[in-house]
Amino acid sequence: MSYSVGQVAGFAGVTVRTLHHYDEIGLLEPGERTHAGHRRYGDADLDRLQRILFYRELGFPLDEVAALLDDPDADPRAHLRRRHELLTARIEKLQKMAAAVEHAMEARKMGINLTPEERFEVFGDKDPEEHAEEAERRWGGTEAYAESQRRVARYTKDDWKRIQAEVASWSERYEALMAAGEPPAGERAMDMAEEHRQHIGRWFYACSYEMHRGLAEMYVSDERFKEFYDSKRPGLAEHLRDAIAANATRHGE
């Protein structure tokens, strides 16, 4: 029994053009032809096609497939071992690529929608998503978190640079304030605390005085936040917490 090229293409899930190409390069010549020159494939041809497709699925190029099928001295096991090595290396590369894409997806989710070069330019060697999962875990269901996500998703590199510049300016002035001996409940310290609150409200979410108090307590209780502020000046985290509390009281909150 023999089959037409269209029937074989349907059986094997390949195109007629592919079968024509295999015939042209001598990889799979049909066992019969009609008087009109139409290709007819027998069971032996189908068996050979099955082996061709097996090797192609493993990634073998057509010339190597031909050698495996036609060279009596070819060692299929040696070819398979080599292909296994290549596939293993490819898998490792794809895993790294997948990890990079996953990281990029998470960055986009957090709104840090920058190229790697822009991210380095803005943040240096700091990871802006270092506490992303924890932030989502703590505040993911709140309107403030949702509002922050909506806002930062629109920010450009220049926006992030402005944010960074504001933070740097505030930090420098707060350190100078502490060096001058300003107490947390002093007018200048409370004004700086109010500026801190307004920065959050301007760029991320509406920050009430009550919310600001909660953040201030976290700056002291959470070692990572405490380390961040105290790295600028020892004792800054507690000083800022007290200034925030004094500022909230000043505004009747």
N, C-alpha and C positions, 0 to 999 in steps of 0.2 A: 504494500500500500504506500502511496506517496501523497505528498501534500504540496499545495501551491505556496508561493512566497507569502501571500497574504495570510493564509492559514497558519503558517509557521510563526509569522510575526505576532499573530494573535495568541498562539500558544505560549510563546516565550516572553511576551511583554516587551518586545523591541519593535523598532520601526522597520518598514520595508526597505528604507534607504540604508539602514544598518546592515541588513542581510545582503543587499547589493554590494555594499562596501566590502564586507567579508569575502564575498565571491571574487571581487575585483583584485583583492590583495592575496588571494589564494588561501585564506584562513578557513573558509567554509564554502567549498564548491559543491553545489547540489549534485546529488548522485545521478539525476536524470534531467533531460530537457525534452520538451515536446517538439514536434516537427516545426512548430512556429517559433521555437527558441525559448519558450517559457520555462522557468526553473521549476523543478519538482524535487522535493526532499523526502528521503526515505528515513526509516527508523535509525540507521547508522548515522545519518546526518543530524538527526535530532539529538542523538546521544553526544555527538561531538559539540553541537551547539550548547548543550547543557554544561559540558566541561568548560567551554570557552567563557560562558557567562559566570561560571563559578570563579574562575581565575580573574575575570574582569571585576567581579564584586570585591575581590581581595585587593584590587588596585594594580594588578599586573598590566603593563603596557602590551599592546597587541603583538609586538615582535617577540616578547618573552613568552606569550601564550602560544604562539606558533612553535617556538622552540620546544616548549614542554610537551606539546601534542605530537610533534613530528620527528624530533631528534631522539633516536633510540638510546643515545648515551646521556640524555638529560636526566638529572636526578630531581624529581619533583620535590623530595624532602628538603634538599639543599635550597631550592628556590623558595619553598615555603618558609624555611627558617629565616632566610634573608628578608622575605616579605614581612614576617612576623616582627623582626627587628625594626624595619622601617615603619610598620604600623604602630608599634609601641612608642617610637619616637614621635610619631605624628599625634598620637593620643595625648602624650605629655604636653606637646605644643598647644593642642586644642584645649586642654584643661587650663593651661595658663591664659589662653585667650579668653576662655569662658569666665575665668576669675576676674580678668581685667574688665570684661563687659559687665559682669555682675557689680563690680565696684563702680563703674560708670553709671549703671542704673541706680544704684543707691545714692550716688552723688546727685543725679538728676532728681531723684525722689526728694532729697533734702534741699533741693533748690540751688545747689552749688553747680550751676550749669556753665562750667568753664572748661576750656581745653586744658590739658596737662600743663602746657607752658603758662597759661594765664593763672592757673591755680598756684603754680610755684611763684609766679611774679607777685601774686597777692598775699599768699599765706606762707611762703618760704617752705621750710621743712616741717611746718606744723600741719596736722591733719584736721581740717575743719569739720570732719564727720566723726572725730574720735569718740564723741559721746552721743552720737546720733541715735543709736538703739536705746540707750538709757533714757534719752529725752523723750522718745516716742513711748517708751514703757511708762514713764512718770506722768506725761502730760498729753499723750496721744489722743485722748478722748475729750480734751478741753477745746473751747472755742479759741483761746489764746494760741494754742499750738496750731490749730487749723489756719488761723489768720496769719501766723508767722510763715507757715508753709506757702500760703497763697502769695504773700509779699515777696519772699526771697526767690520764688520761682521766676520772678520777672527781673531780678537784678543782673546787671551786666558787670563786666570786670571793673569799669569805672565806679559803679555803685559800691562794689566791695572795697575798692581803694578808698572811697570817701568814708566808708564805715571804719576801716582800719585807721585812717588818719584821725578821725574823731576820737577813737579809743586811745590812740597814742598821745594825742594832745591832752585828753582828760587825765590819763595816767601820769603824765609828766607834771601836770599842775597839782594833782592830788599828792604826789610824792613831795613836791615843794611845800605844799600846805602842811604836811606832817612834819617836814624838816624844820619848819618855822614854829612848830609847837602848837599849832591850832588844835583845840580840843574838838572831839566829835560833835558836841552840841554847839560849837561856835557857828556864827553866821556863815562864814566862808565854807566850812565843812558841810553845813546843811545845804548851801547853794550848790556845792559840787554833787551832793547826793541827789538833789533835784535834777541836775543836769544829767546824771546817770540814769534816772528814771525816764526822763524825756527822750534820751537816746534810744532806750528800749522801745518806747512808744512810737518814735518817729520811724524806726526801721523794722520793727518786728511785730509788736502787738500792743494794744492799749494796756498799759501797766498801772493798775490802781496802787494807791499807797499801801493797801493791805497786801497785794501781791508783791510789792516791792519789799515789804517787811519779810515776807516768806523767803524771797530770794536771798535777802541779806543773811538770814539765819543759815541758809544752805551754804553761803560763802564761807562760813565758819565751821559748820558741822561736817561738810563734805571735804575730805582731805585734799581732793584734787583741785577743787575751787580755792581752798585755802592756800594751797601751794602756789596756784596761779597768781593770786593777789599778793601773797607774802613774798614771792620772788621779785616783785617790783620794789617792795620795801617791807622789811620785817614788821609784822603787826598791822599791816594795811587792811587785811581782811576784817579783823575785829573793829578797827577804827571805822571802816566804811559801814559795817553793820550798825554800829552805834550812831553814826551820822545819819544813816537812812531812817533809823527808828526816831531820832530827834526831829528829822525833817517831816516825817509822817505826823508826829505829835504837833508840830508847828502848824500843820495844815488841818488840824482837828481830826486826824485819823488814827 
